[in-house]
Amino acid sequence: MYKAIFADIDGTLRDSNRIIAERTINAIKKLTESGILVILCSGRPRKYTEDISRNCYASKYIITSNGGEVYNYENNKLIYINPMTKESCLELYEISKKADVRFIMNVDERSSYK
């Protein structure tokens, strides 16, 4: 018996129009009601992932920021965090600038665009 299912959001649960099919929502709700954790995972920030998790009746646990955070939004408890150092962020920024690539990072639930 499965105890947990991990699912990506964009391009997996949500289609190209950013819609989760009613059939998918119903399936997630049934799984959750049967005691199976449906844990949503995303490269996006915590609030984005939490909103979608709540809207499709998935579990209270979410994995966000490309695996950088595991969070329980029901208890407002950070279970795991793997932050990048300031030095690593600055180094990546410099590399992206030289390569003419847009640099995006999440900081304290806000997206920073450079």
CORUR-V926859 format. One record per pair of residues at least 24 apart in sequence whose ideal C-beta (glycine too) atoms are under 7 Angstrom apart, sorted by the first residue. I is the first residue (numbers start at 1). J is the second residue. If there is no record, write none. Layout:
# CORUR-V926859
{{I	J} {I	J}}
This chain:
# CORUR-V926859
{{2	36} {3	36} {3	37} {4	36} {4	37} {4	39} {5	31} {5	36} {5	38} {6	39} {6	41} {7	38} {7	40} {7	41} {8	41} {8	42} {9	40} {9	42} {9	49} {9	52} {10	42} {20	56} {25	56} {25	57} {28	56} {28	57} {28	58} {29	57} {32	57} {32	58} {32	59} {37	61} {39	63} {45	106} {45	109} {45	111} {46	71} {46	109} {47	109} {65	106}}
